[in-house]
Amino acid sequence: MSSTATTLPLSRPESVAVGDTLPELRIPITATLIVTGAIATRDFQKVHHDKDVAIAAGTKDVFMNILTTNALVNRYVGQWAGPSARVGRINIRLGATNFPGDEMVFTGSVESVDGEKITVKVIGTNSLGPHVTGTIDLSIPSREETP
């Protein structure tokens, strides 16, 4: 596997190879990020915005919902792939919980390339371990088709 980090954003799929790595992205996990992510995704479960309810439910604080995690995965891959990329499928699995005061570090690598279709493996890790792992299928039009 290559350890080459491809540049941000990609200009064309021909510049991508299996094994290429995506640049690391660090995201501070704040209570504001957790609460606004829950509100933006219309997830009004109190464990995502009320610390007392979250503690009563057995956690140490409010915690990030899966829809916010999904959006952050999409952001990570989208920033790398560029504005002409189109996400076809995001398949993620949650692991360690994201709590305020932590940091999630995204890393990724290209798993497959078939013309304009690219599959990327992504891992978002916090101090407790992997928060999210998954694969993202996307397509990036070749330069000739890009407006």
TABELHU-V912402 format. One record per helix or strand of 2 or more residues. SS is the DSSP state (~ for helix, > for strand). FROM is the first residue (numbers start at 1). LEN is the number of residues. If there is no record, write none. Layout:
SS:FROM:LEN ; SS:FROM:LEN
This chain:
~:13:3 ; >:21:9 ; ~:31:10 ; ~:46:3 ; ~:51:6 ; ~:66:16 ; >:85:10 ; >:102:13 ; >:117:10 ; >:129:12 ; ~:143:3
